[in-house]
C-alpha cells in the first residue's frame, strides 16, 4: 500500500504516541479487515444489524445490551441526549429547537472536564446537556459530587482517562453509589480503557469505549449498559445520532474486533518492557539523554519509555526536538504532554523493533546536528 503514500504525497509516520486519533489510532487485524470488507459488499436491514450485533456484544460482555456508534465522542453525545430525551418523541426531533424544560444538567468532576482532542463539554452540549462541574480541579470526593446534583440533573458523567486529574478524585464505584443515592444514571466514558466489563459491573448505566483504541477495530465506538438506557441511545439514530451514524462495515468490524479482543492473547506490560529495553539502553548511551520505563498513569498494563532531555547539554529545547522529529522523514510522533518539563514518552504498542531503532538513529542524528 506504499502507493497510497505516493499517490497523495502523504508522509510516512512512525507512531510512538499510542492509540491517537490524529494518527489513525490503530491498525486492525486481517480478520477484522475481512469482516469490514464483507460488510461493505452486502446489504442488511440496519435496525436488525444494530439490534442483533448489540445483543451479541452484550452477551460477550455479560451486559444487558450494547450498541455500536461511530466513535467514543459520538457515544458521549448520544448517551447525554438519551438520558435527557428518553421516550419523548418531540424532543427527539427538536432537542436544540427551544430551551429545555426537562432535567438536562450533566454533572462532571471538575478534574474530568478535559480536552481529549476536543472538549468533553462540546460533546455534552451536542447531546443537549449543560455541563456542571463538581469539586475542584485537584479533588472531587463523593460528597462534592453529591452536592452538585439537583432536580435538574439528568446524569453524572465520569471520564476514565489519562487526560484527567488522577489524584484525590473519587472512583467509578463511588460515583455509582452517588448516582444510586440520587436516582440519576451514571455514564462512564472509558474510551481508551482496556477492561470492557469492569465499569458496567461497578454500577455504571452506560459505558462508552472507542472501537479503534484498545479494541483495535475500525473507526467506531461502543456503548454498553442497562437495556433501557441503551434503547434510548439507539433512538438517537432518529435525532442527533443521524449526523454521526456508523456504517454497516463499522458495526460488523467492531463486533468481530471485540470478539477477537476477548479471546486472543494481548501484549502485556512486561512484554512491552522487553521490547523497549534495547531502545532505552541505546538512548542512555547518548550524552544529555536519560531514559527509563514508566507505567501508564491511568493504571493500565501499559509500559512506556520516558525520555528526559538535559536541554543545557543538548543545546535545544525538548519542544524543538519533538517538532523536528514530527517534521522529519519519516514523521515520528511521541507523547509530548510533559515536553515543557524536558520529558517525552514513547509508546511501543504500535512500533516495531526496527522502527524503534529508526527513532534512536533519528534522535542521535538530530542531537549531532545532522539533517
C-alpha positions in Angstrom: 0.0 0.0 0.0 3.0 2.3 -0.2 1.5 3.6 -3.5 -1.2 5.3 -1.4 1.5 7.5 0.2 3.0 8.2 -3.2 -0.3 8.8 -4.9 -1.4 11.5 -2.5 2.0 12.7 -1.4 1.5 11.6 2.2 4.2 11.4 4.8 5.3 8.1 6.3 4.6 8.1 10.0 6.1 6.2 13.0 3.5 6.2 15.7 5.2 6.2 19.1 2.4 8.3 20.7 0.0 5.4 21.3 -3.6 5.0 20.0 -4.1 8.6 18.9 -6.9 9.8 16.7 -4.6 12.3 14.9 -2.6 9.4 13.5 -5.4 7.0 12.7 -5.5 5.3 16.1 -4.6 1.6 15.3 -4.3 -1.0 12.6 -7.0 -3.7 12.8 -6.2 -7.4 12.2 -6.7 -9.1 8.9 -9.8 -10.9 10.2 -11.3 -7.5 11.2 -10.4 -6.0 7.8 -12.0 -9.0 6.1 -15.2 -8.6 8.1 -15.3 -4.9 7.2 -14.9 -5.8 3.5 -17.8 -8.4 3.8 -19.9 -5.7 5.4 -19.2 -3.3 2.6 -20.2 -5.8 -0.1 -23.5 -6.9 1.4 -26.9 -5.4 2.3 -28.6 -5.7 5.7 -31.7 -4.4 7.4 -29.8 -1.8 9.5 -32.1 -2.0 12.5 -31.8 -5.8 12.5 -28.0 -5.4 12.3 -27.8 -2.9 15.1 -30.1 -4.9 17.4 -28.5 -8.3 16.8 -24.9 -7.3 16.9 -25.6 -5.3 20.0 -27.2 -8.3 21.7 -24.2 -10.4 20.6 -21.7 -8.0 22.0 -23.8 -7.6 25.2 -23.7 -11.4 25.7 -19.9 -11.4 25.2 -19.6 -8.7 27.9 -22.2 -10.0 30.3 -24.2 -6.8 30.0 -27.9 -6.2 29.3 -27.4 -4.5 25.9 -25.0 -2.7 23.7 -24.9 -0.6 20.5 -22.1 0.3 18.1 -21.8 4.0 17.4 -19.5 6.0 15.1 -16.8 6.9 17.8 -16.5 7.4 21.5 -17.2 11.1 21.2 -20.5 10.3 19.4 -21.1 7.9 22.2 -20.9 10.7 24.8 -23.2 13.0 22.8 -25.8 10.3 22.1 -25.7 9.0 25.7 -26.3 12.5 27.1 -29.1 13.0 24.6 -30.5 9.6 25.6 -30.8 10.4 29.3 -32.4 13.8 28.5 -34.8 12.8 25.7 -35.7 9.3 26.9 -39.0 8.4 25.1 -40.0 12.0 24.3 -40.8 12.0 20.6 -40.9 15.7 20.3 -37.6 16.2 22.0 -36.0 13.5 19.9 -36.6 15.7 16.8 -36.3 19.1 18.4 -33.6 18.8 21.0 -32.0 22.1 20.2 -35.1 23.9 19.0 -36.1 25.5 22.3 -34.8 25.9 25.9 -35.2 22.5 27.7 -37.7 22.2 30.5 -36.7 18.6 31.4 -33.6 17.8 33.5 -30.5 18.3 31.4 -27.6 19.1 33.7 -24.7 16.7 33.3 -22.5 16.7 36.5 -18.8 16.1 35.8 -16.0 16.0 38.4 -14.0 19.2 37.6 -10.8 17.3 37.1 -12.6 15.3 34.3 -13.6 18.4 32.3 -10.7 17.9 29.9 -9.8 18.3 26.2 -9.1 14.9 24.8 -8.6 16.3 21.3 -12.0 18.1 21.6 -13.6 19.3 24.8 -15.8 17.0 26.9 -18.2 19.9 27.2 -18.7 20.1 23.5 -20.0 16.5 23.4 -22.3 17.3 26.4 -23.7 20.4 24.6 -24.2 18.4 21.4 -26.3 16.0 23.4 -28.4 18.8 24.8 -26.8 18.8 28.2 -25.5 21.6 30.4 -22.1 20.7 32.0 -22.0 21.3 35.7 -18.6 20.8 37.4 -18.4 19.1 40.8 -15.5 19.6 43.3 -12.2 21.3 42.2 -9.5 20.8 39.6 -7.4 18.8 42.1 -10.1 17.0 44.1 -13.6 15.6 43.9 -15.0 13.5 46.7 -18.3 11.6 46.7 -19.7 14.3 49.0 -18.6 17.1 46.5 -20.1 15.1 43.6 -23.3 14.6 45.6 -23.5 18.3 46.4 -23.6 19.3 42.7 -26.7 17.2 42.0 -30.1 19.0 41.8 -33.6 18.2 40.4 -32.2 19.4 37.1 -29.5 16.8 36.9 -30.0 14.3 34.1 -26.9 12.2 34.7 -23.4 12.0 36.2 -20.6 11.8 33.6 -17.3 10.2 34.8 -14.3 10.4 32.4 -11.9 7.5 32.9 -8.8 8.7 31.0 -5.1 9.5 31.4 -6.1 13.1 30.4 -7.9 13.6 33.7 -6.6 14.5 37.1 -6.0 11.2 38.8 -5.3 12.2 42.4 -8.0 12.9 45.0 -10.8 12.1 42.7 -13.5 9.5 43.5 -13.6 6.1 41.9 -16.2 4.8 39.4 -17.6 2.6 42.2 -18.0 5.7 44.4 -19.6 7.7 41.6 -22.1 4.8 41.1 -23.1 4.9 44.8 -23.7 8.6 44.5 -25.8 8.1 41.3 -27.9 5.4 43.0 -28.4 7.6 46.1 -29.8 10.4 43.9 -31.6 8.2 41.4 -29.7 9.5 38.4 -27.9 7.4 35.8 -24.1 7.2 35.7 -22.4 7.5 32.3 -18.7 6.4 32.1 -16.5 7.4 29.2 -13.8 4.8 29.1 -12.7 5.5 25.6 -9.2 4.1 25.7 -9.7 1.7 28.6 -8.8 -2.0 28.2 -11.3 -3.6 30.6 -14.7 -3.9 28.7 -16.6 -5.2 31.7 -15.5 -3.7 35.0 -17.2 -0.2 34.8 -20.5 -1.8 34.0 -20.0 -4.2 36.8 -19.1 -1.3 39.1 -22.6 0.1 38.6 -22.4 2.4 35.5 -25.6 2.6 33.5 -23.9 3.4 30.2 -20.2 2.8 29.4 -18.5 4.2 26.3 -15.5 2.8 24.5 -13.5 3.7 21.4 -13.7 0.9 18.9 -10.3 1.7 17.4 -8.1 2.2 20.5 -7.6 -0.8 22.8 -10.1 -3.0 20.9 -8.2 -2.2 17.6 -11.4 -2.2 15.5 -12.3 0.1 12.6 -13.3 3.7 13.4 -16.2 3.2 15.7 -17.4 3.3 19.2 -19.3 1.1 21.7 -22.0 2.0 24.2 -22.7 -0.9 26.6 -25.1 -0.8 29.6 -28.6 -1.2 31.0 -31.2 -2.2 28.4 -33.5 0.9 28.9 -30.6 3.3 28.6 -29.1 1.6 25.5 -32.6 1.6 23.9 -32.7 5.4 24.4 -29.2 5.7 22.8 -30.5 3.7 19.8 -33.4 6.1 19.5 -31.0 8.9 18.8 -30.4 7.5 15.3 -33.6 9.5 14.5 -32.3 12.5 16.4 -28.7 13.9 16.8 -27.3 10.4 16.1 -28.2 10.7 12.4 -25.4 13.2 12.0 -22.9 10.7 13.4 -24.2 7.4 12.1 -21.9 4.4 11.9 -21.9 2.3 8.7 -22.7 -1.4 8.4 -19.0 -2.2 7.9 -18.1 -0.4 11.1 -20.8 -2.3 13.1 -19.6 -5.7 11.8 -15.9 -4.8 12.1 -16.1 -3.7 15.7 -18.2 -6.7 16.6 -15.5 -9.0 15.2 -12.8 -6.9 16.9 -14.4 -7.2 20.3 -14.7 -11.0 19.9 -11.0 -11.1 19.0 -10.1 -8.8 21.8 -11.7 -11.0 24.4 -10.3 -14.3 23.1 -6.9 -13.5 21.7 -3.7 -13.0 23.8 -2.7 -9.4 24.3 0.7 -7.9 24.7 1.5 -7.5 28.4 3.3 -4.6 30.0 6.2 -7.0 30.8 6.5 -7.8 27.0 6.5 -4.1 26.2 9.4 -3.6 28.7 11.3 -6.4 27.0 10.7 -4.8 23.6 11.8 -1.3 24.6 14.8 -2.3 26.7 17.4 -2.2 23.8 15.9 1.2 22.8 16.3 2.6 26.3 19.9 1.2 26.6 20.8 2.9 23.3 19.3 6.2 24.4 21.1 6.1 27.8 24.4 5.9 25.9 23.8 9.4 24.3 25.1 12.5 26.1 22.3 14.6 27.5 19.6 11.9 27.4 18.3 9.6 30.2 15.6 7.1 29.6 13.7 4.7 31.7 10.5 2.6 31.9 7.3 4.2 33.2 3.8 2.9 33.6 0.5 4.2 32.4 -0.7 7.0 34.7 -4.3 5.7 34.5 -3.3 2.3 35.8 -3.5 0.2 32.6 -0.9 -2.5 32.0 1.0 -0.3 29.5 4.7 0.4 29.8 6.3 3.3 28.0 9.8 4.7 27.5 10.2 8.0 29.3 13.0 10.1 27.7 14.4 13.1 29.6 16.5 15.6 27.7 19.0 17.7 29.5 18.4 20.9 27.5 21.6 22.6 28.8 23.6 19.7 27.3 21.8 19.1 24.0 21.5 22.9 23.3 17.9 22.9 22.3 14.5 22.7 24.0 12.6 19.4 24.2 9.8 21.1 22.3 12.2 21.8 19.4 13.3 18.1 19.4 9.7 16.9 19.3 8.9 19.4 16.5 12.0 18.4 14.5 11.1 14.7 14.7 7.5 15.4 13.7 8.6 17.2 10.6 11.3 14.7 9.6 11.1 11.8 7.1 9.6 9.7 8.4 7.5 11.8 10.8 8.0 10.5 14.3 5.3 11.2 16.9 5.8 10.9 20.7 3.6 11.6 23.7 4.7 15.1 24.4 2.4 16.1 27.3 5.5 16.9 29.5 7.7 18.4 26.9 7.8 21.7 28.9 9.5 19.6 31.7 12.1 18.2 29.3 10.3 14.8 29.1 8.6 12.9 26.4 7.3 9.3 26.3 7.4 6.6 23.6 4.5 4.2 23.4 5.8 1.0 21.8 2.5 -0.8 21.2 2.3 0.4 17.6 6.0 0.4 16.9 8.2 -2.4 15.6 11.7 -3.1 16.8 13.1 -1.8 13.5 11.1 1.4 14.0 12.4 1.8 17.5 15.9 1.6 16.1 14.9 4.2 13.4 13.7 6.5 16.2 17.0 6.1 18.0 19.0 6.8 14.9 16.9 9.9 14.1 17.4 11.3 17.7 21.1 10.6 17.6 21.4 12.3 14.2 19.3 15.3 15.4 21.5 15.8 18.5 24.6 15.6 16.4 23.3 18.4 14.3 22.7 16.3 11.2 19.6 16.9 9.0 
